[in-house]
């Protein structure tokens, strides 16, 4: 410690790494300097000391390295993280050192996104990613406390997605190009993701047993060739019954449009090539316009199928298995969701579809059966 000509005091200390370092600022009197030095020594003794040089790495460099160093991430997830870092984190926080980012910086960053009109879901995703990066920084000893402390900052209230009735599903299937009619129907009634549907091969569909096997997905990443990968989660690999009501539709599709051979793709473009989202988007848009469905996404077919399965009597564990969702309660899902029950769901969906297409929807609820029995003499 030494007194400066100005009358203030300067303090230096030796860190556990043996490097002699000055305090980040001077002190107005000797008592304040002594107090700071005592606290710093206590940090070193307790193991709470952080190397101030380490925290000077720029957030931009640290965040980009963080994405590259995550083990086991799918290419699509890496692409999404890189996009969020580049578009929503680096422009405001990239020039700061990791240790410089404090709670006010995070609040101002989030407000800036709001003021710029960034979507609520996008802001929530960016906040969750920032919080995850800074959690790692805490573990790396770059910062003592995660500055992402905004209550509910990572919550998103996504707008309710539209759900089609069975009649609307068939209207959309009628409106789309004939070679994609079966794609619409199977996506709904088997709760498929886009990548899962377009990756299906002839050998994945057993129409005699009325089963579809989901074992892979088509991966589209900007700048990379199309390739097949495993489903989104381990639970995504599944085998599900196909409602009998669409079996003839699928047989007809296989005869007219699918590639030949067991490995042949079931759904392909007009020239027999693999389907891409970009190319299909135009076809999808024309079909939506014809039936007047504005803003309905292809992925909403999956939500529709899940809702219909729930109406048909599927329980929550059964729905999770049908949709290929993983969770902390995965073991319970597999204990309670049985193949026989899925067959019942598929059969009920067939009955519902036939009834609604005829305009005579029947709801065989327990209440209705009870009322009917009471009326009988």
VENWOHU-V379576 format. One record per residue. N is the residue number from 0. PSI is psi in radians with two decimals (none if undefined). NEAR is the number of other ideal C-beta (glycine too) atoms within 10 Angstrom. Layout:
n={N/N}
psi={PSI/PSI}
near={NEAR/NEAR}
//
This chain:
n={0/1/2/3/4/5/6/7/8/9/10/11/12/13/14/15/16/17/18/19/20/21/22/23/24/25/26/27/28/29/30/31/32/33/34/35/36/37/38/39/40/41/42/43/44/45/46/47/48/49/50/51/52/53/54/55/56/57/58/59/60/61/62/63/64/65/66/67/68/69/70/71/72/73/74/75/76/77/78/79/80/81/82/83/84/85/86/87/88/89/90/91/92/93/94/95/96/97/98/99/100/101/102/103/104/105/106/107/108/109/110/111/112/113/114/115/116/117/118/119/120/121/122/123/124/125/126/127/128/129/130/131/132/133/134/135/136/137/138/139/140/141/142/143/144/145/146/147/148/149/150/151/152/153/154/155/156/157/158/159/160/161/162/163/164/165/166/167/168/169/170/171/172/173/174/175/176/177/178/179/180/181/182/183/184/185/186/187/188/189/190/191/192/193/194/195/196/197/198/199/200/201/202/203/204/205/206/207/208/209/210/211/212/213/214/215/216/217/218/219/220/221/222/223/224/225/226/227/228/229/230/231/232/233/234/235/236/237/238/239/240/241/242/243/244/245/246/247/248/249/250/251/252/253/254/255/256/257/258/259/260/261/262/263/264/265/266/267/268/269/270/271/272/273/274/275/276/277/278/279/280/281/282/283/284/285/286/287/288/289/290/291/292/293/294/295/296/297/298/299/300/301/302/303/304/305/306/307/308/309/310/311/312/313/314/315/316/317/318/319/320/321/322/323/324/325/326/327/328/329/330/331/332/333/334/335/336/337/338/339/340/341/342/343/344/345/346/347/348/349/350/351/352/353/354/355/356/357/358/359/360/361/362/363/364/365/366/367/368/369/370/371/372/373/374/375/376}
psi={2.46/2.60/2.35/2.79/-0.46/-0.21/-0.16/2.95/2.45/2.43/2.47/2.64/2.79/2.13/2.97/-0.27/0.06/0.00/2.32/2.16/2.56/2.74/2.69/-0.18/2.94/2.99/2.58/-0.39/2.96/-0.60/-0.78/-0.70/-0.74/-0.72/-0.79/-0.76/-0.67/-0.75/-0.67/-0.71/-0.62/-0.66/-0.76/-0.78/-0.70/-0.16/0.20/0.02/2.39/2.39/1.97/-0.44/-0.63/-0.68/-0.06/-0.14/2.42/2.57/-0.65/-0.90/-0.72/-0.76/-0.74/-0.70/-0.63/-0.80/-0.76/-0.47/-0.01/2.18/2.45/0.21/2.47/2.69/-0.66/-0.68/-0.73/-0.77/-0.74/-0.76/-0.78/-0.66/-0.77/-0.76/-0.82/-0.75/-0.56/-0.33/-0.90/-0.72/-0.54/-0.64/-0.19/-0.57/-0.15/2.62/2.65/-0.74/-0.26/-0.33/2.02/3.05/-0.72/-0.62/-0.75/-0.73/-0.78/-0.66/-0.80/-0.70/-0.65/-0.76/-0.73/-0.81/-0.53/-0.07/0.31/2.44/2.60/-0.76/-0.68/-0.74/-0.76/-0.74/-0.72/-0.69/-0.76/-0.67/-0.75/-0.75/-0.68/-0.72/-0.77/-0.47/-0.71/-0.66/-0.62/-0.81/-0.53/-0.07/0.37/-0.55/2.71/-0.57/2.42/2.16/-0.09/1.56/0.37/2.07/2.17/0.20/-0.53/0.06/2.50/2.34/1.35/2.48/2.56/2.20/2.54/2.54/2.30/2.63/2.94/-0.70/-0.68/-0.62/-0.80/-0.56/-0.72/-0.71/-0.61/-0.59/-0.51/2.82/2.43/-0.59/-0.20/0.08/-0.85/-0.53/-0.76/-0.83/-0.78/-0.63/-0.72/-0.95/-0.17/0.12/0.86/2.60/2.79/-0.92/-0.61/-0.72/-0.83/-0.16/-0.09/2.40/2.89/-0.69/-0.21/-0.17/1.99/1.70/-0.41/-0.71/-0.12/0.97/2.51/2.35/2.20/1.88/-0.15/3.02/2.66/2.25/2.16/2.00/2.28/2.30/-0.03/2.64/2.69/2.45/2.83/2.43/3.14/2.82/2.92/-0.66/2.94/-0.62/-0.24/-0.39/1.99/2.93/2.17/2.58/2.63/2.26/2.38/-0.47/-0.37/0.09/-0.80/-0.63/-0.73/-0.67/-0.79/-0.70/-0.78/-0.67/-0.62/-0.61/-0.42/2.70/2.72/2.76/2.77/-0.58/-0.04/2.42/2.47/-0.70/2.05/2.96/-3.14/-0.52/0.18/0.17/2.84/2.47/2.40/2.58/-0.82/-0.80/-0.61/-0.44/-0.68/-0.75/-0.75/-0.74/-0.70/-0.71/-0.73/-0.75/-0.65/-0.62/0.04/0.59/1.60/2.29/0.18/2.12/2.75/-0.67/-0.38/-0.31/-0.67/-0.74/-0.69/-0.81/-0.68/-0.72/-0.76/-0.67/-0.66/-0.72/-0.61/-0.15/0.13/2.41/2.98/-0.82/-0.67/-0.70/-0.74/-0.69/-0.72/-0.70/-0.13/0.62/2.38/2.66/3.06/-0.31/0.53/-0.69/-0.74/-0.60/-0.85/-0.38/-0.61/-0.35/2.00/2.72/-0.63/-0.69/-0.66/-0.63/-0.68/-0.72/-0.80/-0.73/-0.71/-0.68/-0.70/-0.81/-0.74/-0.74/-0.83/-0.74/-0.77/-0.62/-0.44/-0.11/0.31/1.26/2.22/2.35/1.60/1.13/2.80/-0.64/-0.78/-0.73/-0.67/-0.73/-0.70/-0.71/-0.56/-0.53/-0.40/2.43/none}
near={14/8/12/10/5/9/9/14/21/15/20/11/17/11/16/11/10/6/11/8/15/10/16/8/9/15/19/11/12/12/10/14/20/14/12/18/17/10/9/16/13/11/16/13/10/8/7/10/18/16/15/14/13/16/19/13/16/16/26/18/13/20/26/18/12/19/19/11/9/12/4/5/14/15/14/16/14/14/18/16/22/15/11/20/22/15/12/23/22/17/13/16/22/16/11/16/18/24/20/15/24/13/13/9/15/22/15/11/21/21/11/13/19/10/8/9/6/15/12/14/12/14/20/18/17/21/24/16/21/26/17/16/23/23/13/17/24/14/9/15/13/21/21/13/10/18/21/22/12/14/6/9/17/17/11/14/9/9/9/7/14/14/16/21/13/21/13/17/23/18/16/23/21/13/17/19/14/12/16/21/21/23/25/23/24/25/25/29/27/26/26/26/21/20/20/25/24/25/25/24/18/16/13/19/22/13/15/6/10/19/18/23/15/22/17/19/25/21/18/20/16/9/5/10/7/14/11/14/15/13/19/18/13/11/17/19/16/20/15/23/22/22/25/17/19/25/15/10/15/19/13/13/22/16/8/10/20/21/16/8/10/8/10/14/21/23/21/16/18/11/5/12/12/16/21/13/13/8/13/19/11/8/16/19/10/12/20/18/11/13/15/10/17/7/9/20/14/17/13/17/27/23/18/24/25/19/17/24/26/15/14/18/14/25/15/13/19/21/19/21/25/24/21/22/16/14/12/6/13/16/9/13/19/13/10/14/19/13/11/7/17/20/16/15/24/23/16/18/26/19/15/20/23/15/15/17/14/9/7/8/14/12/9/11/10/7/8/11/10/9/10/9/8/7/6/5/2}
//
